[in-house]
């Protein structure tokens, strides 16, 4: 039925809403997990917890990279050398090609004044 096919979407919307609310008020990882478990069950809750850790690690890695990149941009005036230094930094910071592309996309958007987090 239509109601059945809508249920996952409604669950997902509710999950996102509650997640944002809990994070906004500085709720614990444990509180997040409890909410998820009651909404989507223990298995999915576990996968979401793992994703949180990965996203948090990624954000830390990215922030460190962007700081170092800003230092390069400020201190290396030659365009070619600057691009090489940034590429080297990116390769040292991010192990996988996917992460490098993701970082590059992120910094391009930052440079173009789009400050969304993703």
C-alpha positions, -999 to 999 in steps of 0.1 A, spaced: 0 0 0 10 36 -3 12 40 35 37 12 36 58 27 9 58 60 26 68 47 60 106 46 54 105 82 41 86 94 71 110 75 94 139 90 77 125 125 80 117 120 117 152 105 122 168 136 107 147 160 127 154 143 160 191 139 152 194 176 146 175 184 178 196 162 199 229 174 184 217 211 187 213 208 224 245 188 228 229 154 235 252 124 240 260 97 215 242 74 238 210 95 236 213 95 198 217 58 198 186 52 220 164 74 198 176 57 166 172 22 181 136 30 191 129 44 156 147 21 132 159 -8 153 193 -18 167 210 -29 134 203 4 116 211 24 148 245 7 149 252 16 113 242 52 119 265 54 150 294 42 128 286 68 102 287 95 129 322 85 139 333 84 103 318 118 96 334 133 127 368 119 118 364 132 83 354 167 96 385 168 118 408 156 90 392 182 66 396 210 91 432 202 97 438 201 59 420 234 53 441 251 80 473 238 65 461 248 30 454 283 42 489 286 55 503 275 21 481 300 3 493 327 26 530 319 25 536 306 -11 533 334 -36 542 314 -67 510 299 -82 527 267 -96 545 260 -63 514 267 -43 493 243 -64 520 216 -60 523 222 -23 485 219 -19 483 188 -40 511 172 -19 493 181 13 460 167 0 477 134 -10 494 132 25 462 140 43 437 118 25 445 82 18 418 74 -7 412 90 -41 375 94 -31 384 114 -1 408 136 -21 381 143 -46 356 150 -18 381 174 -2 388 192 -35 351 196 -41 347 210 -6 375 235 -9 364 247 -44 329 254 -29 346 272 1 367 293 -22 336 302 -42 319 314 -10 296 285 -4 300 276 33 277 247 37 290 217 56 288 183 40 
